[in-house]
Amino acid sequence: MSSINDRIAAGLECSQCTPVSRRDFVRTIGAGALASAVPIIGSSAKAADRDQAGPTPKSTAETAVARFYKTMTPEQRKLLTFPFNDPLRKRVGNNWAIVKPSISDLTPEQQSICREIMKNLCSEDGYERFMKQIDDDDGGFEAYHVAVFGEPGTDQPFEWVLSGRHDTLRADGNSVEGAAFGGPIFYGHAADGHDTEDSKHTNNVWWYQGDQANKIFRTLDDKQQARALVAKAERDEPKTISLKGEKLPATGLAIADLDSQQKAMVNQLVDMMLRPFRVADAQEVHACLDSNGGIDKLRLTFFKENDLGNDGVWDIWKLEGPAFSWFFRGSPHVHTWLNVASKA
């Protein structure tokens, strides 16, 4: 099996392409390539099925959370557990410790269960990417931190949260109604430990998403590009992904104004976002999107600020809708903020 670095070098990093027109670009790659380039995760589910989308307390990650909870000593519970409604559960950040103990402070059995939870939150490819990211960013999974809110293994709501450098991830068995992933999440990467990456984002495990967004930009005509491109980037903070509902500003380019092939590329972009995660979470994201009018209600904005290499390949961009906010900040390295719900 090839390493993830080999696969990234083979085609998932940003390509420095000569700009082409939208018509030439679409004709070159063809509609069939648009449909087949990326696995569609969860999008084949019928709308009725999506109403029931999302993990459950019996999902593999969640049953592992229940086992992890049962292994805790009374002293560990004082340090690692909180009531379900504790405000700490809702926090999302790019570099933080939700509790002081790290996974390395747990017993070998507990460390193994936490790794099992993490693995079951991801697709096979996603788990490999997260492990490279975690190794690069903080030396390994054991340097991260986990906390449990509520009472897993009972009929009460619960949530397991992992935090650390460039990650805030959750497993909640759908305890948080109407919130994909159990609430806002964060994933990022400073490739190979470089705080400032090269303009191609070499070996960055998440740049394939940025590459796809820029492919969409290159299909836009001059007027569309002018609408899509904004000078100053939004702030690199949780507030940026607050859900705005009917107050969504008319920033950037409305996906509804794109042609069918461009919309197919936006659908691919969403599926590239979902590719690292388990199917249940991907399906819940699609269900949330469907309940808010689908991708036609989204807007795509690119930001000129902090363009690495000044090459016109936009490192910072945002895809946003009434109850969907995905902020990809790829400068000086990748920070990705994501918040999706059934309603704002």
Buried (B, 14 or more C-beta within 10 A) or exposed (E): EEEBBEBBBEEBBBEEEEEEEBEEBBEEBEEEEBEEBBEBBBBEBEEEEBEEBBBEBEBBBBBBBBBBBEEBEEEBEEEBBBEBEEEEBBBBBBBBBBBEBBBEBBEEEBBEBBBBBBBBBBBEBBBBBBBBBBBBBBEEBBBBBBBBBBBBBEEEBBBBBBBBBBBBBBBBBBBBEBBBBBBBBBBBBBBEEBEEBBBBBBBBBBBBBBBBBBBBBBBBEEEBBEBBBBEEBBEBBBEBBEBBEEEBEEBBBBBEEBEEBBBBBBBBBBBBBBBBBBBBBBBBBBBBBBBBEBBBBBBBBBBBEBBBBEEBBBBBBBBBBBBBBBBBBBBBBBBBBBBBBBEB
